[in-house]
């Protein structure tokens, strides 16, 4: 039986044609690539601008005054004069405890004083009589001594009665409970008829809402830098007109229009955090700062500094970090890793890795790679 040919004419022809086609494309490829125009990209120049930089911290609103109001005497609650969450003024009457028992005690102490005064008068009369008898040698001197001692005892009884009256008057006054400062009440914890007293839970809490503190911390380096520039100490920083303004961002992301002033610095650096607690005071006229809320606190630099900025559209990121694509003077693309700072409107601050005037690609990034030549046009020119 005859052996089949090693190659069939049809198969060999198709293979030969494909090989010739590949060889032709290989020969034509470089010349064809050289004929292609470099990709067009839009660039923007890095520029410098004076920036007043800010440092951000986590802070917490803290009421200047807050107190749990507790009854100082025991008794039945006779009257409740406020409601939950009410705003009160300093000295405003909040509650009344049944006063009858304490009024009766005061009356009894006043009666004790009258009795003590009467005993003192009697002791004085007795002393005078004994002294007269002693001059006549009608009584021994010991009886005069006893009469004089009785007079001193009567005088001491009057002092004791006066002290008891003061205590009774205080107890009676404590049956009316007043606001120690202006502020807003929390939830009233008791009802009329409840037994209240020093050992019972608080009647209500009271918080002064305005002004209010915002507490935050500065690192050692930041604190020393501020003190050196201001020529102040921690103790004088709070009262200095040159201390930096403090700004607050509310929990919903809006910036509070008010600015605060540093009024207090702690007396030591926390060894665990390496920071010192500071306190800024805000007027809180709109009541947007609430005791206990967490806030973003910002402090601006004392003097503006010149920084290099580029449009945010130029910024890219990979595993190594942030970078931009720069078009050099030979119209070639360079990949440049940079250190970035805060954003300023539609631009971002470049702290390191880029110089003023260098061109960065802002449009056409997907069409280029480092090392290729490009046709760069200024962004926004439309050319």
Secondary structure, DSSP 8 states (H G I E B T S, - for coil): -----SS-HHHHHHHHHHHHHHHHHHHHHHHHHHHS--EEEEEEE-EEEEE--EEEEEEEEEES-EEEE--SS-EEEEEE---TT-EE-TT-EEEEE--HHHHHHHHHHHHHHHHHHHHHHHHHHHHHHHHHHHHTT-S-HHHHHHHHHHHHHHHHHHHHHHHHHHHHHHHHHTTEEE-SSSEEE------TT-EE-TTS--SEEEE--SSEEEEEEEEHHHHHHHHHHHT--HHHHTT-TTS-EEEEE-TTS-B-S--EEEEEE-SS-BTTTTEEEEEEEE--TT----TT-EEEEEEE-SS-EEEEEEEGGG-EEETTEEEEEEE-TTSBEEEEE-EEEEEETTEEEEEES--TT-EEEEE-GGG--TT-BEEEEETTS--
